[in-house]
């Protein structure tokens, strides 16, 4: 028996293996995005409030109790209470805070000419 050499055309083989798609996915179909960008004004303050509550409750609980065996339980209780207060507060305060910062950092009198 003789073995026959099979010639493979790498260019045409690659095109068959990976079909080309010239159209990019629509913005709402971007891979990895799970939430609609319209929720950003609510999500940014909420995430910041959770992060701040996490850190501040740990610091305040540690200062108050010291490094005791029940620190984790007391901290998580404090964190839960802090999140319940901080998230709605941050969501309500964010729009007026943005407006205030806009007024404070708005165009200078030289820019208005």
C-alpha positions as CSV (number, residue, x, y, z in Angstrom):
1,X,0.0,0.0,0.0
2,X,1.2,3.4,-0.9
3,X,0.2,6.4,1.2
4,X,-1.1,9.3,-0.7
5,X,-0.1,12.9,0.3
6,X,-3.1,15.1,0.8
7,X,-2.6,18.7,-0.1
8,X,-4.4,21.2,2.2
9,X,-5.0,24.8,1.1
10,X,-4.6,26.8,4.3
11,X,-6.4,29.9,3.0
12,X,-9.6,28.2,2.0
13,X,-9.6,25.9,5.0
14,X,-9.4,28.9,7.4
15,X,-12.3,30.5,5.7
16,X,-14.4,27.4,6.1
17,X,-13.5,26.9,9.7
18,X,-14.3,30.4,10.8
19,X,-17.0,32.1,8.9
20,X,-16.6,35.9,8.7
21,X,-19.3,38.1,10.1
22,X,-18.8,41.7,8.8
23,X,-21.4,43.2,11.1
24,X,-20.5,44.1,14.7
25,X,-23.0,43.3,17.4
26,X,-25.5,46.0,18.3
27,X,-24.6,48.0,21.5
28,X,-27.4,46.2,23.5
29,X,-25.8,42.9,22.4
30,X,-22.3,43.6,23.6
31,X,-20.9,40.5,25.1
32,X,-20.5,40.7,28.9
33,X,-22.9,43.5,29.5
34,X,-25.7,42.4,31.7
35,X,-27.5,45.7,32.7
36,X,-28.8,48.5,30.5
37,X,-26.8,51.7,30.7
38,X,-29.9,53.6,31.6
39,X,-29.5,52.3,35.2
40,X,-26.1,53.9,35.7
41,X,-27.4,57.0,37.6
42,X,-28.9,54.6,40.2
43,X,-26.2,51.9,40.2
44,X,-23.1,54.2,40.6
45,X,-24.3,55.7,43.9
46,X,-25.6,52.3,45.1
47,X,-22.3,50.6,44.5
48,X,-20.4,53.5,46.1
49,X,-22.7,53.4,49.1
50,X,-22.2,49.6,49.6
51,X,-18.4,50.0,49.3
52,X,-18.4,52.9,51.8
53,X,-20.7,51.1,54.2
54,X,-18.4,48.0,54.0
55,X,-15.3,50.0,54.9
56,X,-16.8,52.4,57.4
57,X,-18.8,49.8,59.3
58,X,-15.6,47.7,59.7
59,X,-13.6,50.7,60.9
60,X,-16.2,51.9,63.3
61,X,-17.0,48.5,64.7
62,X,-13.3,47.7,65.2
63,X,-12.7,51.1,67.0
64,X,-15.8,50.5,69.2
65,X,-15.1,46.9,70.1
66,X,-11.5,46.2,69.3
67,X,-10.3,42.9,67.9
68,X,-12.6,40.6,69.8
69,X,-14.0,37.2,68.8
70,X,-17.4,38.6,68.0
71,X,-16.0,41.3,65.7
72,X,-17.2,39.6,62.4
73,X,-20.8,39.2,63.6
74,X,-21.0,42.7,65.0
75,X,-19.4,44.1,61.8
76,X,-21.8,42.3,59.5
77,X,-24.8,43.5,61.5
78,X,-23.5,47.1,61.4
79,X,-22.8,46.7,57.6
80,X,-26.3,45.5,56.9
81,X,-27.8,48.4,58.8
82,X,-25.5,50.8,57.1
83,X,-26.3,49.6,53.6
84,X,-30.1,49.9,54.2
85,X,-29.5,53.5,55.1
86,X,-26.7,54.4,52.8
87,X,-28.0,53.1,49.4
88,X,-31.3,55.1,49.4
89,X,-29.5,58.1,50.8
90,X,-26.8,58.0,48.1
91,X,-29.4,57.6,45.3
92,X,-31.4,60.6,46.6
93,X,-28.4,62.8,47.2
94,X,-26.5,62.0,44.0
95,X,-28.5,64.3,41.6
96,X,-28.4,67.4,43.8
97,X,-24.7,66.7,44.5
98,X,-24.0,66.6,40.7
99,X,-25.8,69.9,40.2
100,X,-23.9,71.5,43.1
101,X,-20.6,70.3,41.7
102,X,-21.5,71.5,38.3
103,X,-22.2,75.0,39.7
104,X,-18.9,74.9,41.7
105,X,-16.8,73.7,38.7
106,X,-18.8,75.4,35.9
107,X,-17.2,77.7,33.4
108,X,-15.2,80.5,34.7
109,X,-16.1,84.2,34.0
110,X,-13.3,84.2,31.4
111,X,-14.9,81.3,29.5
112,X,-18.3,83.0,29.1
113,X,-17.1,85.8,26.7
